[in-house]
Amino acid sequence: MTPAPITTVPDHLRIEPWIDPVVDRLGHDPRSAYVETFWLGILGPSTTWLVRRLVAGFDEHPSGYDLEPIGTARALGIGHRSGTTSPFVRSLARAERFGITRTDGAHVSIRRRLPPLSRRLLERLPREIQAEHRRWQERELRDGVDEARTRARHLALNLLRLGEDPEGAEVALHRRRIHPAMAADATRWALTQLSEPADGPGPEIAPVPVGSGPTQP
C-alpha cells in the first residue's frame, strides 16, 4: 500500500525515528552547525525548524512520541491554519520531498540525522556557501586523518608493549584495515617511544577495541 501523505493538519501525529544505519553513523544532527549552514538553504527556515523540533523529541522519547501539530506550529511561528496551504503541512511535505521524513496518514518517520548534501543539492546553493562546504570537507578530512593516525600509533604501541615484534605489529595493523603507509608510520612512532629514556611517565594510551572499523589515511 502506498503511504498516504498528510493533506490537512490532524489533531495528533505519531512521530517515530527512521532507522538508517548508514546515515545515522555518517549524518549530522539537525541541530548542528552543518545543517544550519548548508541544509538551511535547501529546506528553508520553516522546515529546518520543524525537523529540529521533531528530532529533539527523541531526546526524551527515543522510540517515538505523540505530537500535537497545532501547538507545535504555533510554537514555531509557522501558522496553524488547515488544508494543503497550511505552513505546517507544507513544511512536512518539503521534508519528505528531500528524503528526511516518510509520512503515512498520522504516522511520521523522521531521520535522526541528516545526510551530507549531494552534489546536486550543493549546486543549488550560493557560490560562497558551496566554497564554505568545500572548506568544511577539507577540515573534516584533515581532522579525520589526524585522528586515525593517533589511533593507529596508540594501537601499535599497545601491541609492542604486549610483546609483538615490529613486523608483527605492522601486520596486525593491516588486519585492522589500517592503510600500510599509516601502519608503517605508527610502528616507527611506537618504536621511538619505547626507545626513549624513561625519565617520566609515557604517553597515556587509551584502549583500542579489537573490532574497530577501517582506518584510511
PASEBA-1860 file (N, C-alpha, C; in nm, 3 decimals):
! residues 217
1> MTPAPITT> 0.084/-0.119/0.000/0.000/0.000/0.000/0.089/0.125/0.000 ~ 0.056/0.219/-0.086/0.132/0.342/-0.096/0.106/0.431/0.025 ~ 0.211/0.480/0.091/0.192/0.569/0.206/0.110/0.691/0.168 ~ 0.025/0.733/0.259/-0.062/0.848/0.233/-0.003/0.973/0.294 ~ 0.027/1.076/0.213/0.082/1.200/0.268/-0.024/1.277/0.344 ~ 0.020/1.366/0.431/-0.072/1.449/0.507/-0.118/1.565/0.418 ~ -0.248/1.584/0.408/-0.302/1.695/0.328/-0.374/1.798/0.413 ~ -0.391/1.768/0.541/-0.452/1.862/0.634/-0.391/1.840/0.771
9> VPDHLRIE> -0.402/1.936/0.857/-0.341/1.925/0.989/-0.425/1.835/1.078 ~ -0.374/1.718/1.118/-0.450/1.629/1.206/-0.444/1.676/1.351 ~ -0.528/1.616/1.432/-0.526/1.650/1.575/-0.397/1.602/1.641 ~ -0.351/1.485/1.599/-0.231/1.429/1.659/-0.150/1.356/1.550 ~ -0.020/1.351/1.570/0.070/1.276/1.484/0.155/1.184/1.571 ~ 0.186/1.069/1.518/0.280/0.980/1.583/0.415/0.997/1.515 ~ 0.515/1.042/1.592/0.648/1.067/1.540/0.740/0.953/1.583 ~ 0.803/0.889/1.485/0.892/0.777/1.514/1.024/0.794/1.440
17> PWIDPVVD> 1.134/0.740/1.495/1.263/0.754/1.427/1.271/0.667/1.302 ~ 1.331/0.723/1.200/1.358/0.649/1.077/1.497/0.591/1.093 ~ 1.505/0.461/1.113/1.633/0.396/1.138/1.705/0.372/1.006 ~ 1.823/0.431/0.994/1.908/0.415/0.876/2.051/0.405/0.925 ~ 2.106/0.283/0.938/2.238/0.267/0.999/2.347/0.351/0.934 ~ 2.342/0.368/0.801/2.447/0.442/0.733/2.438/0.591/0.764 ~ 2.318/0.650/0.745/2.301/0.793/0.771/2.312/0.821/0.921 ~ 2.264/0.730/1.005/2.277/0.751/1.149/2.423/0.759/1.191
25> RLGHDPRS> 2.512/0.692/1.116/2.654/0.693/1.150/2.727/0.811/1.086 ~ 2.692/0.845/0.963/2.767/0.946/0.889/2.699/1.082/0.883 ~ 2.571/1.089/0.922/2.496/1.212/0.905/2.519/1.314/1.015 ~ 2.437/1.419/1.011/2.453/1.534/1.100/2.324/1.557/1.178 ~ 2.339/1.586/1.306/2.224/1.619/1.388/2.155/1.743/1.329 ~ 2.021/1.743/1.319/1.952/1.860/1.264/1.980/1.989/1.338 ~ 2.028/1.979/1.462/2.059/2.098/1.540/2.205/2.141/1.526 ~ 2.278/2.077/1.436/2.421/2.104/1.420/2.447/2.225/1.332
33> AYVETFWL> 2.571/2.273/1.339/2.611/2.385/1.254/2.608/2.347/1.106 ~ 2.636/2.219/1.076/2.633/2.176/0.936/2.495/2.197/0.876 ~ 2.392/2.155/0.948/2.255/2.168/0.896/2.217/2.315/0.885 ~ 2.252/2.393/0.986/2.218/2.536/0.982/2.290/2.608/0.869 ~ 2.412/2.567/0.839/2.490/2.636/0.737/2.455/2.589/0.596 ~ 2.433/2.458/0.579/2.419/2.405/0.443/2.278/2.355/0.409 ~ 2.215/2.283/0.499/2.080/2.234/0.470/1.976/2.345/0.474 ~ 2.000/2.449/0.549/1.901/2.556/0.565/1.860/2.615/0.430
41> GILGPSTT> 1.957/2.635/0.341/1.927/2.693/0.211/1.850/2.599/0.121 ~ 1.846/2.473/0.154/1.771/2.374/0.076/1.630/2.358/0.132 ~ 1.621/2.341/0.263/1.492/2.315/0.326/1.411/2.442/0.351 ~ 1.480/2.552/0.374/1.411/2.674/0.415/1.397/2.676/0.567 ~ 1.374/2.794/0.624/1.373/2.806/0.771/1.260/2.729/0.839 ~ 1.140/2.732/0.782/1.026/2.667/0.849/1.047/2.516/0.859 ~ 1.090/2.455/0.748/1.111/2.310/0.750/1.229/2.274/0.839 ~ 1.335/2.355/0.837/1.451/2.327/0.922/1.413/2.330/1.069
49> WLVRRLVA> 1.337/2.432/1.110/1.294/2.440/1.249/1.201/2.325/1.285 ~ 1.114/2.287/1.194/1.023/2.176/1.222/1.101/2.046/1.239 ~ 1.195/2.019/1.151/1.276/1.898/1.162/1.352/1.897/1.293 ~ 1.409/2.010/1.330/1.481/2.018/1.457/1.389/1.986/1.575 ~ 1.271/2.043/1.572/1.177/2.021/1.682/1.136/1.874/1.690 ~ 1.108/1.813/1.576/1.064/1.673/1.577/1.175/1.581/1.626 ~ 1.298/1.604/1.581/1.409/1.519/1.624/1.442/1.542/1.771 ~ 1.427/1.665/1.819/1.454/1.694/1.960/1.365/1.612/2.052
57> GFDEHPSG> 1.247/1.574/2.004/1.156/1.493/2.085/1.212/1.357/2.120 ~ 1.305/1.307/2.037/1.364/1.176/2.065/1.461/1.180/2.183 ~ 1.503/1.298/2.226/1.590/1.307/2.343/1.521/1.250/2.466 ~ 1.391/1.275/2.477/1.315/1.223/2.591/1.237/1.097/2.557 ~ 1.207/1.079/2.428/1.126/0.963/2.386/1.195/0.897/2.266 ~ 1.300/0.819/2.291/1.381/0.765/2.180/1.304/0.678/2.082 ~ 1.202/0.608/2.129/1.128/0.517/2.041/1.012/0.585/1.970 ~ 0.982/0.709/2.005/0.872/0.780/1.939/0.780/0.846/2.038
65> YDLEPIGT> 0.696/0.935/1.987/0.606/1.009/2.074/0.491/1.066/1.993 ~ 0.387/1.109/2.064/0.271/1.172/2.001/0.290/1.324/1.999 ~ 0.253/1.385/1.889/0.273/1.528/1.870/0.139/1.595/1.842 ~ 0.121/1.710/1.902/0.002/1.792/1.875/0.042/1.899/1.774 ~ 0.008/1.881/1.646/0.061/1.967/1.540/0.027/2.115/1.554 ~ -0.097/2.147/1.595/-0.136/2.287/1.602/-0.052/2.361/1.705 ~ -0.033/2.300/1.821/0.052/2.363/1.923/0.196/2.376/1.876 ~ 0.246/2.275/1.805/0.383/2.280/1.753/0.397/2.392/1.651
73> ARALGIGH> 0.298/2.404/1.562/0.303/2.510/1.460/0.303/2.648/1.526 ~ 0.221/2.666/1.628/0.219/2.794/1.699/0.351/2.822/1.766 ~ 0.409/2.719/1.827/0.536/2.737/1.897/0.648/2.776/1.801 ~ 0.641/2.726/1.678/0.743/2.757/1.579/0.713/2.884/1.500 ~ 0.594/2.938/1.519/0.557/3.060/1.449/0.533/3.042/1.302 ~ 0.488/2.921/1.261/0.467/2.896/1.118/0.318/2.891/1.083 ~ 0.233/2.929/1.174/0.091/2.932/1.143/0.028/2.795/1.162 ~ -0.102/2.793/1.185/-0.167/2.666/1.215/-0.297/2.647/1.136
81> RSGTTSPF> -0.314/2.724/1.028/-0.436/2.702/0.950/-0.431/2.565/0.884 ~ -0.547/2.512/0.851/-0.557/2.377/0.799/-0.555/2.378/0.646 ~ -0.565/2.259/0.587/-0.568/2.247/0.442/-0.429/2.231/0.383 ~ -0.423/2.212/0.251/-0.296/2.188/0.183/-0.206/2.312/0.183 ~ -0.263/2.429/0.209/-0.182/2.551/0.215/-0.128/2.577/0.354 ~ -0.158/2.489/0.450/-0.108/2.506/0.585/0.045/2.506/0.585 ~ 0.109/2.605/0.649/0.255/2.606/0.658/0.311/2.479/0.722 ~ 0.238/2.425/0.819/0.283/2.301/0.883/0.284/2.186/0.782
89> VRSLARAE> 0.174/2.172/0.709/0.163/2.065/0.609/0.269/2.083/0.501 ~ 0.289/2.206/0.457/0.386/2.231/0.352/0.528/2.206/0.399 ~ 0.558/2.240/0.524/0.691/2.214/0.579/0.717/2.065/0.590 ~ 0.617/1.991/0.634/0.632/1.846/0.645/0.648/1.783/0.507 ~ 0.572/1.833/0.410/0.583/1.782/0.273/0.720/1.811/0.214 ~ 0.776/1.927/0.246/0.909/1.962/0.195/1.015/1.871/0.257 ~ 1.000/1.840/0.384/1.094/1.747/0.447/1.088/1.611/0.379 ~ 0.968/1.568/0.344/0.954/1.439/0.276/1.011/1.444/0.135
97> RFGITRTD> 0.994/1.556/0.069/1.047/1.572/-0.066/1.197/1.551/-0.071 ~ 1.267/1.591/0.034/1.412/1.578/0.037/1.458/1.456/0.117 ~ 1.368/1.361/0.138/1.406/1.234/0.197/1.437/1.237/0.345 ~ 1.380/1.334/0.417/1.407/1.345/0.560/1.296/1.281/0.641 ~ 1.175/1.281/0.589/1.062/1.218/0.657/0.992/1.123/0.561 ~ 0.914/1.032/0.621/0.821/0.946/0.547/0.688/0.952/0.621 ~ 0.584/0.983/0.550/0.453/1.004/0.613/0.353/0.900/0.562 ~ 0.278/0.844/0.654/0.171/0.751/0.620/0.054/0.781/0.713
105> GAHVSIRR> -0.039/0.861/0.663/-0.151/0.901/0.747/-0.103/0.986/0.862 ~ -0.134/0.940/0.984/-0.096/1.015/1.103/0.037/0.967/1.161 ~ 0.111/0.887/1.085/0.241/0.838/1.131/0.351/0.905/1.048 ~ 0.450/0.960/1.117/0.563/1.025/1.050/0.692/0.963/1.101 ~ 0.772/0.909/1.008/0.907/0.863/1.041/1.004/0.972/0.997 ~ 1.098/1.005/1.082/1.192/1.113/1.050/1.334/1.069/1.083 ~ 1.426/1.106/0.995/1.566/1.073/1.019/1.617/1.146/1.143 ~ 1.692/1.075/1.224/1.753/1.137/1.342/1.875/1.219/1.304
113> RLPPLSRR> 1.934/1.189/1.189/2.048/1.265/1.139/2.029/1.287/0.990 ~ 2.075/1.401/0.942/2.061/1.435/0.801/2.189/1.401/0.727 ~ 2.178/1.347/0.607/2.298/1.308/0.532/2.374/1.430/0.481 ~ 2.501/1.412/0.448/2.573/1.521/0.382/2.503/1.557/0.250 ~ 2.509/1.682/0.212/2.443/1.726/0.089/2.506/1.658/-0.032 ~ 2.419/1.618/-0.125/2.468/1.563/-0.250/2.519/1.677/-0.338 ~ 2.594/1.639/-0.441/2.645/1.741/-0.535/2.529/1.817/-0.599 ~ 2.421/1.745/-0.633/2.306/1.810/-0.697/2.246/1.916/-0.607
121> LLERLPRE> 2.233/1.888/-0.478/2.177/1.987/-0.387/2.275/2.101/-0.362 ~ 2.404/2.069/-0.353/2.503/2.174/-0.331/2.501/2.277/-0.443 ~ 2.477/2.232/-0.565/2.476/2.324/-0.679/2.362/2.424/-0.673 ~ 2.265/2.400/-0.586/2.153/2.493/-0.570/2.186/2.606/-0.474 ~ 2.295/2.594/-0.402/2.332/2.694/-0.302/2.417/2.804/-0.364 ~ 2.423/2.921/-0.300/2.511/3.028/-0.349/2.656/2.981/-0.353 ~ 2.734/3.043/-0.441/2.873/3.000/-0.460/2.954/3.011/-0.332 ~ 2.927/3.115/-0.253/3.006/3.129/-0.130/2.975/3.017/-0.031
129> IQAEHRRW> 2.851/2.967/-0.032/2.817/2.855/0.056/2.879/2.727/0.003 ~ 2.883/2.711/-0.129/2.949/2.595/-0.187/3.098/2.595/-0.151 ~ 3.159/2.713/-0.156/3.301/2.723/-0.120/3.322/2.688/0.027 ~ 3.232/2.734/0.113/3.242/2.702/0.256/3.226/2.551/0.278 ~ 3.140/2.488/0.199/3.121/2.343/0.211/3.249/2.269/0.172 ~ 3.318/2.315/0.068/3.446/2.254/0.030/3.548/2.269/0.142 ~ 3.551/2.385/0.204/3.645/2.406/0.315/3.608/2.316/0.432 ~ 3.479/2.299/0.456/3.435/2.211/0.564/3.479/2.068/0.537
137> QERELRDG> 3.464/2.022/0.412/3.505/1.886/0.377/3.655/1.868/0.397 ~ 3.732/1.969/0.359/3.878/1.962/0.376/3.915/1.953/0.524 ~ 3.846/2.030/0.607/3.874/2.024/0.751/3.838/1.886/0.807 ~ 3.724/1.833/0.764/3.682/1.701/0.812/3.783/1.595/0.772 ~ 3.832/1.602/0.646/3.930/1.505/0.601/4.058/1.517/0.680 ~ 4.103/1.640/0.701/4.228/1.662/0.776/4.213/1.613/0.920 ~ 4.103/1.649/0.983/4.082/1.606/1.122/4.068/1.455/1.131 ~ 4.003/1.396/1.030/3.986/1.250/1.030/4.118/1.177/1.017
145> VDEARTRA> 4.207/1.229/0.932/4.339/1.167/0.915/4.419/1.180/1.044 ~ 4.416/1.297/1.108/4.489/1.315/1.233/4.439/1.220/1.341 ~ 4.308/1.205/1.349/4.252/1.115/1.450/4.290/0.969/1.420 ~ 4.284/0.931/1.292/4.319/0.795/1.254/4.467/0.767/1.282 ~ 4.554/0.866/1.256/4.696/0.847/1.281/4.723/0.826/1.430 ~ 4.660/0.908/1.513/4.678/0.894/1.659/4.630/0.758/1.706 ~ 4.518/0.715/1.654/4.463/0.585/1.694/4.556/0.471/1.653 ~ 4.608/0.477/1.530/4.699/0.373/1.482/4.827/0.369/1.565
153> RHLALNLL> 4.880/0.486/1.599/5.003/0.492/1.678/4.983/0.432/1.816 ~ 4.873/0.465/1.878/4.846/0.410/2.012/4.826/0.260/2.007 ~ 4.761/0.213/1.902/4.742/0.069/1.888/4.876/-0.001/1.867 ~ 4.963/0.056/1.783/5.095/-0.003/1.761/5.175/-0.009/1.890 ~ 5.170/0.097/1.970/5.243/0.099/2.096/5.189/-0.007/2.191 ~ 5.059/-0.024/2.196/5.000/-0.130/2.279/5.050/-0.267/2.235 ~ 5.053/-0.290/2.104/5.095/-0.420/2.053/5.240/-0.449/2.088 ~ 5.328/-0.349/2.073/5.469/-0.369/2.107/5.487/-0.394/2.256
161> RLGEDPEG> 5.412/-0.325/2.336/5.423/-0.345/2.481/5.372/-0.482/2.523 ~ 5.285/-0.540/2.442/5.232/-0.673/2.471/5.323/-0.784/2.417 ~ 5.435/-0.746/2.353/5.533/-0.845/2.310/5.543/-0.868/2.162 ~ 5.462/-0.801/2.082/5.472/-0.816/1.937/5.602/-0.754/1.888 ~ 5.665/-0.818/1.787/5.779/-0.754/1.725/5.728/-0.651/1.624 ~ 5.815/-0.561/1.576/5.768/-0.455/1.487/5.695/-0.506/1.363 ~ 5.746/-0.612/1.302/5.680/-0.665/1.182/5.543/-0.721/1.216 ~ 5.536/-0.792/1.327/5.407/-0.848/1.367/5.306/-0.740/1.402
169> AEVALHRR> 5.355/-0.631/1.465/5.265/-0.521/1.498/5.210/-0.456/1.371 ~ 5.298/-0.439/1.271/5.253/-0.376/1.146/5.152/-0.465/1.075 ~ 5.176/-0.597/1.075/5.081/-0.689/1.013/4.946/-0.684/1.086 ~ 4.952/-0.674/1.218/4.828/-0.667/1.296/4.750/-0.541/1.261 ~ 4.819/-0.432/1.235/4.751/-0.309/1.194/4.686/-0.327/1.057 ~ 4.756/-0.397/0.966/4.697/-0.423/0.834/4.568/-0.502/0.849 ~ 4.568/-0.598/0.940/4.449/-0.682/0.959/4.331/-0.600/1.009 ~ 4.361/-0.489/1.075/4.255/-0.399/1.120/4.221/-0.296/1.013
177> RIHPAMAA> 4.266/-0.323/0.891/4.234/-0.242/0.774/4.289/-0.100/0.785 ~ 4.403/-0.088/0.853/4.475/0.039/0.857/4.568/0.044/0.737 ~ 4.567/0.154/0.668/4.647/0.168/0.545/4.794/0.137/0.573 ~ 4.860/0.065/0.480/5.000/0.027/0.503/5.092/0.144/0.536 ~ 5.077/0.257/0.468/5.163/0.371/0.498/5.141/0.421/0.639 ~ 5.015/0.424/0.683/4.985/0.470/0.818/5.032/0.367/0.921 ~ 5.021/0.237/0.885/5.068/0.132/0.976/5.219/0.141/0.996 ~ 5.292/0.167/0.887/5.438/0.179/0.898/5.476/0.301/0.984
185> DATRWALT> 5.409/0.412/0.962/5.434/0.533/1.042/5.406/0.506/1.189 ~ 5.294/0.437/1.216/5.255/0.410/1.354/5.358/0.322/1.424 ~ 5.408/0.221/1.352/5.506/0.131/1.413/5.637/0.203/1.440 ~ 5.683/0.286/1.345/5.805/0.365/1.368/5.790/0.456/1.489 ~ 5.673/0.522/1.500/5.650/0.611/1.613/5.652/0.534/1.744 ~ 5.589/0.416/1.746/5.583/0.336/1.868/5.724/0.290/1.910 ~ 5.806/0.251/1.812/5.944/0.211/1.844/6.022/0.327/1.903 ~ 6.001/0.446/1.850/6.068/0.565/1.903/6.027/0.590/2.047
193> QLSEPADG> 5.898/0.575/2.076/5.850/0.596/2.212/5.913/0.497/2.309 ~ 5.927/0.372/2.268/5.982/0.270/2.356/6.132/0.285/2.374 ~ 6.199/0.348/2.276/6.345/0.362/2.286/6.388/0.485/2.363 ~ 6.292/0.577/2.392/6.328/0.697/2.466/6.354/0.665/2.612 ~ 6.444/0.738/2.680/6.470/0.714/2.822/6.343/0.733/2.904 ~ 6.327/0.649/3.002/6.207/0.654/3.086/6.226/0.753/3.199 ~ 6.241/0.882/3.166/6.257/0.985/3.268/6.127/1.020/3.336 ~ 6.018/0.988/3.274/5.887/1.020/3.330/5.784/0.928/3.272
201> PGPEIAPV> 5.661/0.947/3.307/5.556/0.860/3.255/5.542/0.876/3.104 ~ 5.518/0.765/3.036/5.499/0.767/2.891/5.364/0.822/2.856 ~ 5.336/0.829/2.727/5.207/0.883/2.685/5.093/0.796/2.733 ~ 4.987/0.858/2.767/4.869/0.784/2.813/4.807/0.713/2.693 ~ 4.790/0.583/2.705/4.742/0.503/2.593/4.599/0.459/2.622 ~ 4.510/0.500/2.538/4.370/0.460/2.552/4.352/0.324/2.491 ~ 4.275/0.234/2.554/4.250/0.102/2.495/4.177/0.114/2.362 ~ 4.216/0.032/2.267/4.155/0.035/2.135/4.079/-0.095/2.114
209> PVGSGPTQ> 3.948/-0.090/2.087/3.871/-0.212/2.067/3.925/-0.294/1.952 ~ 3.925/-0.425/1.969/3.977/-0.514/1.865/3.894/-0.506/1.740 ~ 3.766/-0.487/1.755/3.676/-0.489/1.640/3.654/-0.353/1.579 ~ 3.750/-0.261/1.590/3.730/-0.126/1.536/3.723/-0.131/1.386 ~ 3.659/-0.033/1.327/3.632/-0.030/1.184/3.755/0.008/1.105 ~ 3.739/0.019/0.970/3.851/0.053/0.882/3.905/0.191/0.908 ~ 4.035/0.205/0.886/4.101/0.335/0.901/4.180/0.363/0.776 ~ 4.160/0.479/0.715/4.229/0.515/0.592/4.304/0.645/0.616
217> P> 4.414/0.669/0.544/4.489/0.795/0.562/4.415/0.908/0.496
END
